[in-house]
Structures are given as structure tokens and as C-alpha cells.
Amino acid sequence: MTFPALVRRARRVRALYAELEKRRDGRPWSGAELAQGFVGDVGDLMKLVMAKEGRRRARNVDAALAHELADCLWSVLILADVYGVDLEKAFVRTMAGLERRLSRKRSVER
């Protein structure tokens, strides 16, 4: 699946959640509430990472870890969408900057 296809899929799921939130709460979640949900997902992810490292118990840890990583990716895609960030361009730009910085550090250390 291409990156734009992932974004479209995430938006479709977000629209379904927004409908549910409107019925339940009278309005869809705000950006801040979506970010709070992401923080919860990151907490769940951390528990699964600890389980993967043998520091906690979890059932079906590999499947649960894959699910939680996908949840986190969905949150990042939606937060970028809500706040008007072109995540694909930002990712490419950020990785290029990191690669340049790390390459320079590596050259200096040699």
C-alpha cells in the first residue's frame, strides 16, 4: 500500500470514529483528544515492548505488538492530517537532515 493510500484509509476510519463520537458525545474528538488517545496507545505499546523483552507478561505478544504499532501509526497519520502536516514530505525532509547530521558526525569521529 502506498503512503497516500495509507492516509486515505486512516481518514476513512477516522470518519467512522467521528460518527460514533458525535452519537456518543455530541461532537467528534478534538486534535488534543486525539493526541491524548495516542499517548494511551504509546503506553500500551510500551507494555508490549516490555513483554517482548521479557519484563512483563502478555498473551499473543507478537500479534498484540503489531496491532498496537498499527494503532500508533494511525494516530500519527490522523494527527498530521488534523494539523495540516504533509507527513510524507516531513518524513523525507527529516530523514535527509538526520542522515546529513549523522554522516558528518561519523566523518568527524574517524
N, C-alpha and C positions, 0 to 999 in steps of 0.2 A: 504494500500500500504506500502510495506517495505521501509526502508531508501534507500537501493541500487536502488530500483525501482524509487523512487523519483529523485535520482541523474540521472539515465538513462533518465528519462522523461525530466528533466531540460536540459540535454545535447542535446536531440533531438530538443527542442525548441531553444536552443542557436544556433545550426547548421542552423536552418531556419532563425534566425535573422542575422547570419553571411553572408548567401547568399544574403539577402536583403541589408545589409551594403556594400557588395562587389559591387553589381549592382549600388547602390546609390553613394557610396563614394570611390569605388575602393579598399577598404580593410575592413576587419572586425574591430570592435571596439577593442581597447587595454584593458588590465586589468584596467588601470586608467580610461578609458572612461566608462567601465562597473561600476566601483566604483562610478563615478560621476552620472550615471543613478540611482544607488542605493540610493545615497544621495537625489536625486529628489523624489524617491519613499518614502523615510523616511519622507520627507517634506509633501508629500501628505497624508501619514499615520497620521502624527501629526494633520493635519487639520481635518481628520475624527475622531480622538480621541477627539479633541476639540468639534466637533459636537456631538459626543456620550455623552460628558459631559455637553452639553447644552450651550457651549460657542461660537459656530458657527452654521450656517445653512448648511444643506446638504440634498440632496434628497437620498432616499433609503440608509440611512447611514449604516444599518447593512450589506447589500449586498456589498456596496462600501468598507466598512471596511474589510470584508472577502477577497474581491478581492485584496485590497492593501496589506494585510498581506501575501497573496499568492505571490504577486509580490516581496515583500521583501524577502520571503523565497527563491524564485527562484534566486534572486540576490546573496544571501548568498551562496547558493549551487554552483552557477556558479563561483563566486569569489574564493571559496575554490578549485574548480576544476582547474581554471586558475593558481592558485598559488601552486598547488600540496599539499593542506592540506587535510588530511583524516578527514573530518569533523565529521564523526560518532565517531571515536576514540578520537578526540579532545574534543568533547562534553562530552563523558563519563568521560574522564580524568579530565576535568574542573569541571564538576558537583561533582565528587568524592572529589576533592580538596575543593570546596566550602562547601560541606556537612561536611567534617572534620573540616574546619575552623569554621563554624557556630556552630557545636556541641561543640567544645572546648570553644567558647565564651559563649555559653549557660551554660556550666558547671561552668565556672568561675563566672558568674553572679548569680548563685544560692546560 
